[in-house]
Amino acid sequence: MGDGKVAPARFDAGTAIVLREAYHKIDAQFRGNHYGLYDYARAVAAKIARVDTFYVGLLHGSNRVRYPFGYEDGKYDDPATHTFGPQGPTAWLLRKRQTYRFAYDNGAALMGGIPCGDVTKVSADAVIVPMFRADGERMFGMMSIQSYQPGAYDDNAVRAFEWLTGTVARVLDREAEDREALRLLPAGEETPNLLTSDHVMEYLSNRIAVLRGLADEALGEPEARAEPLRGHLTALRTTAEKIQSELIEMMLDADEGPEQRFGSLTKAQQGIAVLLVQGLDNDALAAELGISLNTVKSHLGTILRKYAMDSRVQVADDVRKYLAR
């Protein structure tokens, strides 16, 4: 166009109404409530096209995706974490940096990944949209809709789901920016630190107390009042789902230092680092790897420098944390 303006997205009239309403609700109601945000995004997508499977995936580390929210055939699907390979949809998104559509390869990339939802069924159409940070460069996650019906997603549905995914991504990104801004403050009681087992236990204790309270309310209802009891049990189930989703996302804040340090090593250095966990001395390392003692010493010096540690014992402890992830 030459004037620097971005052309508005093209939707049909009904879709535009749905998305406009969604924008205002997301902006007003779901900041800090990721479970509610994901569930609402699923409901919005289902107003536009058929949705048999829906999921949100968030990248973690160099090769993992954490799935805090999934929905399959009208039911909540348990959160999960998977290591992705080179042939699946996550690798495709990282390479292409654009929306994946089933029609691009007749579902080859989709089938090359780990199946989600009901593994006895095969999706006949799918759309997977990457989520990027505000800089437009760093991909941090994805949202997907899938259907067992061929040709379920026309161009209008795809554009609408891209818009919806972008809106969800902006909410998550703003929260990430706020957390980073807080971390830049001088240390204090309100400054968030690395996730620890204490944080997880405190979270679980508080959330389980909520579950216990809901169960107490349900047990206190007379048997004849079936409808109030049903309401309590529904709330209990929803709260449990939220806890599952939130726990998966908490792991995104876990210390990635061991993985980053191990990833900074060359393949040869990684081989030595792994053997350090076994307590091998230099002679044993040389014999195990079939290299000279001088080469072992050279690699060890580089490893200690990259890890910014003083001893091989410290490195071994750090590598042990990486291997136990």
N, C-alpha and C positions, 0 to 999 in steps of 0.2 A: 504494500500500500504506500510505503514511502513516508508516512507521517508518524511512524512509531506507535500507532494505536493497535491494540490487539482486537481482532474481530470477535464479536460475541459468539459463544457456542450455539450451535443450531440444534434445537430440540423441537418436538412437536408441542402444541399448546398444552395438552394435558400433562406432559412430562415437565414442562417449565413450571407449572403450578405446583406440582409435587415437590420439585427441587427448591423452589423459593420458600415454601413452608418449611422444608427440611433445614434450610440455611438458618432461618430464624430460631428454630428449636434447638439445633446443635449449638449455636452461639450462646443461647441463653441457659441451657439446661445441663449440658454434659461436660463442662470443663472439670477435670479431675475425676470424672466417673467413666472410666474406660469401658467397663462392662456395659453400662447403659448406652454409651456412644456406639459401640459395635453392634449391639442388639438393635438400636434404632436405625443404624445404617442398613442392616439386613432388612428391616421392615420396609424402609424406603425403596430399596432395590426391588423388593417383591411387589411393590405397587407399580413398577415400570415393566417388569418382565418376570418370567417364571424363574424361581430360584429354588432348586432342589438341594444344593449345597452352597454354603457360604463360609468363608474363613478369613481371618486376619492373621498375617505372619509378620514377625518382627525379626530382623537380622541381629545376630549376637555373635561377636567374635568373627573369626575368619571363615567359618564353614557351617554355622548352625543357624537354624530358624526356630524361634519360639512362637508357638501358636496359642495365644491367650484366649481366642474365641473361635468357635466353630459351630456350625448348625447344619444338621443333616436330616432331611425329610421330616421337618417339623419338630425336631428335638435337638436340644443342646448336646454338642459333642465334646468329650473331655479334652481339655488343653493338652498339648504335647510339645516335645522338643525333638527335632530331627537334624541330623547332619546331612547336608545336601551334596549331591554329586554333580558331575559335569554335564549330564544329559537331561536333567530335570528342569522344571519351569523357573526355579530361582536362578540357576545359572544362566538360563535364557534371558531373563530380565536384566541381570547384571551385565550381560554382553550387549544386548540390544538397546537397553535403556528406554523401552517403550512398552505399550500395552501388548500383552500376548492374547491372541485370539485362536481358538481351536482351528479355524479354517486356514490359518497360516501354514500348518503342517499336518493337517488332519489329526491333531491331537498327539503328535509324536512326543513333543517336549512334556506335555501333561502326563502321558503314560510313562515317560522316562523318570519321573519323580516318585516319591513315596505317596501312595494313594491316601486320600482322606475320606472321612465319612464311612459310608457302607461300602466295604471293599468288594462285596459280591456284585456290585453294580458298576457299570462303566459309563462315564460322562460322555454325552454325545455333542455337547457344546460347552464352551467355557470362555471366560474373560478373566484375566489376571492383570491388575493395574499396579505398577510400582509406586511406592511413596518416597518422595524426596524431601530433604531438608530445604530450608528457605533459599539456600544458595543455588538450588537446582542441580547440584553436582552429586551430593551424597545420597544414595539410595539407602533407606533404613527399614523398609518393609514393603508389604503388598496387601491388597485385598482381592478376593476372588469370588465370582459367582459361577456356578456350574449347573447344568441341566441334563437330565436324561433324555430330553427331547431334542432331536436334531434341529438346527437352525433357530434356536430359541432367542438368539441375541442379534438383532439387526443393528444398523449403524446408530440409530437413535438410542437404543438401549446401551450400546457401548459408550457413546459420548456421555450419556447421563451417568453411567457408573464411573467413568473417568472423573467427571466433575465431583461426584460424591466422594470418591476416594481422595481427591485433592483436598476437599473440605475437611475430611477426617485427619489427613496428614498435617494440615495446618494447625489443627487443635493440638495434636501430639507434639508438633515441633515447637509451638509456643511454650508448652509446658517444659520441654527440654531446655529451651533458651532461658526460661525463668530459673530452673534449677541450676544451670551453669552460672547465671548472674549471682545467685546466692552463694555459690561455691567460691566466687572471687572475693567475697567479703573476708575481713580478718576472722580468724577462728573464734567461734563463740558457740553458745548452747544451741542456737538456731541453725548453725551451719551443718548441712547434711554431710555425713561422712560415708565411707565405703560401707556397703551392706555387710552386716555381720550376723552371726547366729543369734545374738541377743535381739537384733532387730526382728528377725524372722520369728523367734519365739514370742516376743511381745505382740507382734501382729497376730499370730495364730491364737494366742491366749485371748486377745480382745475379740477376735472374730468368732471364736468358738463360744465365748460368753454370749454373743448375740444369738447364735444357733440354739444354745441351751435355753435362753429366754423365750425364743419362739416355740420350742418344744414344750416348755412349761405352760405357756398360754394354751397350746393345743390340748395338752393333757387336762387342763382345767375346765375345758368345755364339756357340758353334759352330752352324753352320747346321743340324745335326741336332736341336738342342734348340729346336724351334719354340715350345714353350709358354713358356719363359722369355723368349724374344724378344718374343712377343706381349704378355707382361706389361709389359716395358719400353716397348714402343710405346704401350700403353694409358696408362701413367703419363705418357709424353711428351705425349700428346694432352690428358689431363686438366690437366696443368700449363699447357699453352698456353691452354686455355680459362680457367683461373684468372687468368692474366696479362691476357687480354683483358678479363675482368670487372673486375679490380682497376684497370686503366688508366682505364676509363670512370668508376669511382667516384672515382679520384684527381682527375678534373677537377671534381668537386663542391667541392673545396677550393681551386680556382683563384681568383685575385683577382677578385671581382665588382665592385670599385670603379668601373671605367669604365662598366659597364652601369648601376649605381645612379645615378651622377652624370648620365649622359645621360638616364636616365628621370626625373630630377627637373626637367628643363626642359619648358617648354611646347612645343607644336608649332612655333610661330614661332621660339622660341629654338633648337630642334633643327635647324631649317632653316639658321640662321646657323652653328651649331656644325659642321654637316657641311661647309659651304662654307669654314670656316676651315681645314679640312684641305687645301684646294686653294690656300691662301695668298692668298686675295683680301683686298684692303684695304677700308676702309670704303666708299669710293666704288663699288667694284666690287660689294660686297655689296648696297648700296642699289639699284644698277642691276639686278642679277640677280634680286632679290626684289621689285622695284617698290615699295619703301618709301622714306621720307625718310631722310636722313643722321642726323637727330636720333633717329629710331626705332632705327636700327642701333646708335648709340652707347648708347642706353638698354638695348637687349637685351644688348649686349656687357658692360655694367656688371653686369647681373643674372647673366649667365653666369659671369663671373669670381667673383662673390660666392658663387654656388651651388657652384662648383668649388673655392672657397678657393684660387685660384691667382692669380699676379701678372701673367701675360702670356697673350696669345692663342696664343703658340707652345706654351706648356705645355698649354693647353686643346686645341689641335689634336692634340698628341701623344696625349693621353688619349682623345680622340674616335677617333683612328686605331686605338687598341687595341680600342675597342668595336666599330668597324666590321669589324675583322679577326677577331672571335671565331668 
